[in-house]
Amino acid sequence: MSDPRRRIPRTDALLALPPVAEARERLGDTAVREIIRNAQESARRGELSPDDVGRHVADAVNAHRVSSSRPVLNATGVVVHTNLGRAPLSAAALDAVVAASGYVDVELDLHTGQRSKRGAATRAALLRACPAADDALMVNNGAAALVLATTALAAGRAVVISRGEMIEIGAGFRLTELIASTGARLHEVGTTNRTHLRDYADAVAGDDVGAILKVHPSNFRVEGFTSETSLGELRDLGRAHGVPVIADIGSGLLQPDPLLPDEPDATSALSAGADLVIASGDKLLGGPQAGLLLGDAELIQRLAGHPLARAVRADKLALAAMEATVSGPRPPVHEYLHADTDRLRVRTENLGAATGFPIVEHDGRVGGGGAPGVPLHGWAVRLPVSTAQSLRLGDPAVLPRVHDDACLIDLRCIPEADDPLVLAAIKQATFDA
C-alpha cells in the first residue's frame, strides 16, 4: 500500500486555492505559508487526513487575523477598563485614524510647502476644548507627561509633594519612583491624612525646589480627619518663590462633569491656580492613549523644547484620534457614563427574558482610577458562574463580571446594536456549560 502522506497537497497547489490566494493579499505571504506548513505537518503526523488539508487551510486563512488582539464586548459595567484598553474610540476618531494611516500633513504646511509644527491642529483643538489653558502639548501617555515635566523643571532639584499623594496605581507602578528616575529629588511634606500650607512653605524656603506637585489620589479616598492645601494657596506660594505648581489630575476631564462632582478637571484646576495640568487622554476624556500638558504658555514651550520631548512625542495616529475626540461628537465613554437608566433596564429585561435568566440591580463603575466609590446604577443578567469562561473564549469574546458566585452581564458599555451578539454568546455559553 502506498504511503497516505503522498496524498498531502503540495504547497503550490494549496496557494492556488481561491480563498488562499485572496488571503495572501490580506494576511501576507509569510502568514499564509505558515498556515499551510502547519496543516501539512499535522497531516504528516496523522492528525489530519490528507484529503482534508485543503479545506483546513481554507478555513484557517479565513479565520486568521493579522493582529492577535481580539475584540471584546465589555459586559462588566466598568466604563474605563484598563485590561480592555481603557477608552474605546469614537467613530469620528476611528475615521481620523484611518485617514492618518497613510501620508498625512502631520509636519507640513501645504500652503507654503514648508515644514510646520507637529500636532498644531490637535493643539488648537485642545485649546478650544479647554480655553483656560494658554498652551497645550500632547505626549504618548500620562506617565511620559509627568516625566517630561519633572525632568524639564526639576532635574537635580526638589519636587515638593504631600505624603498623602505619593500613590501607587496598577501593576505596582509608583508615581514617586517615576519622579525619582528623572533625577529630581522628592521632598515629602505633611502626613498621609493632613498636609498644610506651612508644610509646603517650609520646603520651598529651605530647599532648591523646581516644582510643587499636587496629585489627585485617583483610585482611593482618604476620609475622616483630613486636610489638604488648595491649588489657590499653592499658586500664591509658588509665585512668591518663582516655583511652578503642577496638578496631575489623572483621569482627563477637561471640563466639570456633574455626574462626578469630586473628580478634578483641567479647567477648574487651571482656574484654581495650577500653572501646569497633567492628564491622561484615554480615560474620562475618551480618546487615545496620550498624556496631556495644559497651562502656562512659557512652561509648555519650555517642555516642548526639551530634548526628552522628542522621545515621548505622540505619533500621527494618536494626534489625529485626539483631535477628533475633542472636536467631534461625544465619545463612547461619555455615553456609557451617562447612559439612560430606563433604557438600560429595558435592554437588560429583554436579554433576561430571551435567555430565561433573572435580572438583578448592579452598580457599574467609572474605572481607570476615576471617581472611586461612585456607583453607576444599573442592572445585569445573572448567569451561573460556570458560563464565565465560555463567554470569554467565545466569538465574539464577552467579558462578564464574576461576583458573589455569579456571572453578571451588564449592558452599560455594550452598544445596543450588539445586544443580539450578547444573546447568542449567552446561549452558546449555557449550552457549553
LOKOL-541875 format. One record per residue (C-alpha): residue in three letters; x, y negated, z. Coordinates in steps of 0.25 Angstrom, whole numbers, plus 5000, padded with zeros to 4 digits. Layout:
N
ALAXYZ...
# end
This chain:
433
MET500050005000SER500549864997ASP500849765008PRO499649675010ARG500549565013ARG500849554998ARG499449504996ILE499749385004PRO499549264995ARG500749184990THR500949044995ASP500748984981ALA499449054980LEU498949004993LEU499448864990ALA498648874977LEU497348894984PRO496448774982PRO496148744997VAL497648765000ALA498048674988GLU497148564993ALA497648575007ARG499148555003GLU498648414999ARG498048395013LEU499048465022GLY500348465015ASP501148585009THR501848615021ALA500648645030VAL499948725019ARG501148815016GLU501248835031ILE499748885032ILE500048975020ARG501249035026ASN500549055040ALA499449135032GLN500349215024GLU501149255037SER499849285044ALA499549385033ARG500949445033ARG500749475048GLY499349545045GLU498549435052LEU497849385039SER497449465027PRO498249435014ASP496849415008ASP496449305018VAL497749225017GLY497149125006ARG495849105014HIS496649085027VAL497548985021ALA496448905014ASP495648905028ALA496948855035VAL497248745026ASN495848695026ALA495948695042HIS497348635043ARG497448495048VAL498648405045SER498648355059SER498548455071SER497748355078ARG496348395080PRO495148305080VAL494348325094LEU492948285098ASN493148215111ALA491948275120THR492648235133GLY491948095135VAL493348035137VAL493447925127VAL494947895127HIS495448035127THR496948035127ASN497048185124LEU496248155111GLY497048035107ARG496347935115ALA495447835106PRO494847895093LEU495047795082SER493847715075ALA493447745061ALA494047605058ALA495347645064LEU495447775056ASP495147695043ALA496247605047VAL497247715050VAL496947775036ALA497147645029ALA498447625036SER498947765033GLY499547725020TYR500347605016VAL499847485024ASP500247345027VAL500647365041GLU501847275040LEU501547205027ASP500947075023LEU500247105009HIS500046955006THR501546925007GLY502147065005GLN503047035017ARG503147115030SER502147085040LYS502047105055ARG501647245059GLY500247265064ALA499747125062ALA498347165059THR498247255071ARG498847145080ALA497747045075ALA496647145077LEU497147165091LEU497147015094ARG495746995088ALA495247105098CYS496047045110PRO496046895108ALA496646885122ALA498046935116ASP498946835109ASP499646955102ALA499647105101LEU500547215098MET500247365095VAL501147475098ASN501047625097ASN500447655111GLY500147595125ALA501447645131ALA502247585120ALA501647455122LEU502047455137VAL503447505133LEU503547395123ALA503047285133THR503947325145THR505147345136ALA505047215129LEU504647135142ALA505347205154ALA506447305149GLY507547295160ARG506547205169ALA505447245178VAL503947275175VAL503047245187ILE501947345189SER501047375200ARG501147515207GLY499747535205GLU499847525190MET501047625188ILE500247725181GLU500347865175ILE499447895163GLY499248035156ALA500348135153GLY501248075165PHE501447945157ARG501847835167LEU501847695164THR502947665173GLU503947765167LEU503547705153ILE503947565158ALA505247605165SER505647675151THR505747535145GLY506847485154ALA505847405162ARG505847415178LEU504647445185HIS504347345197GLU503247405204VAL502347315213GLY501247335223THR500647475227THR499747575220ASN498447505224ARG498847365227THR499747265219HIS499647115222LEU500146995214ARG501246975224ASP501847115221TYR502047065206ALA502546935211ASP503646995219ALA504047085208VAL504146965198ALA504846875207GLY505846985211ASP506147055198ASP506547035184VAL505147065178GLY504847085164ALA503347115165ILE502147135174LEU501347255170LYS499947275174VAL499447415171HIS497947465170PRO497947595178SER497047655167ASN496747795171PHE496547785186ARG495947685196VAL496447635210GLU495347595219GLY495147545233PHE496247455240THR496847405227SER497347275222GLU498047235209THR498547105203SER497747045191LEU498347005178GLY498046865180GLU498946865193LEU500046935186ARG499946835174ASP500146715183LEU501346795190GLY501946835177ARG501846695170ALA502446635182HIS503646725181GLY503646745165VAL503346895167PRO502246945157VAL501147025162ILE500747155155ALA499447225157ASP499347375152ILE497847395151GLY498047535145SER496747575138GLY496647465128LEU495347385129LEU495547255122GLN494247195128PRO493447225141ASP492447335140PRO491247325149LEU491147475150LEU492547475156PRO492647355165ASP493847395173GLU494647435160PRO495647325157ASP495647255143ALA496747175135THR495847055134SER495647045149ALA497047075153LEU497646965144SER496546865149ALA496946905163GLY498346875161ALA499146985155ASP500246945145LEU500247075138VAL499247185138ILE499547335134ALA498447425130SER498247555122GLY497547565109ASP497047705109LYS496147695122LEU495047605124LEU495347515112GLY495047645104GLY496247625094PRO497447705090GLN498647735100ALA499247595102GLY499847505112LEU499347365112LEU500047245117LEU499247115118GLY499446985124ASP500446865124ALA501046845110GLU502446815115LEU502546945123ILE501947025111GLN502946975101ARG504047005111LEU503547145112ALA503347155097GLY504747105094HIS505447205104PRO506147325097LEU505247425104ALA504047375097ARG504547445085ALA504647575091VAL503247565097ARG502447495086ALA501147555081ASP501047615067LYS500147575056LEU499047675058ALA498947625073LEU498947485069ALA497847505059ALA496947585068MET497147485079GLU496747365070ALA495547445066THR495147485080VAL495147335086SER494547275073GLY493547375069PRO492347445076ARG492347495090PRO493247615091PRO492647755096VAL493247735110HIS492347615112GLU491147685106TYR491347805115LEU491547725128HIS490247645125ALA489447765119ASP487947755120THR487647845132ASP486247865128ARG486747915114LEU487748005121ARG486748075129VAL485848095117ARG487048155109THR487448245122GLU486048295124ASN485948335109LEU487248405110GLY486748475123ALA485448515116ALA486148575104THR487148655112GLY486248695123PHE487148635134PRO486848535145ILE487248395145VAL487848325157GLU488248185161HIS489648155158ASP490548035160GLY491548015149ARG492847935152VAL493647825145GLY494947905145GLY496347865141GLY496547805155GLY495447695153ALA494347665163PRO494647775173GLY493447825180VAL492447745171PRO491347845167LEU490747845153HIS489347905156GLY488848015146TRP488448155144ALA489048285140VAL488648425135ARG489048525146LEU489648655140PRO490348775146VAL491748755149SER492148875141THR491848795128ALA492848685130GLN494048765123SER493148795111LEU492748655109ARG494248605110LEU494648715100GLY493448695090ASP493448625077PRO493248505080ALA493848515094VAL492948455104LEU493548415118PRO492548425129ARG492748385144VAL492948505153HIS492448465167ASP491748535178ASP491748675171ALA491048625159CYS491348575145LEU490748445143ILE490548375129ASP490448225130LEU490048165116ARG490448015120CYS491748025112ILE491148105100PRO490548035088GLU489148065087ALA489348115073ASP490248225079ASP489148285088PRO488848395079LEU490248435079VAL490248445094LEU488948525094ALA489648625084ALA490848635093ILE490048665105LYS489248775098GLN490548835093ALA491248825107THR490048885114PHE490048995104ASP491549025106ALA491349015121
# end
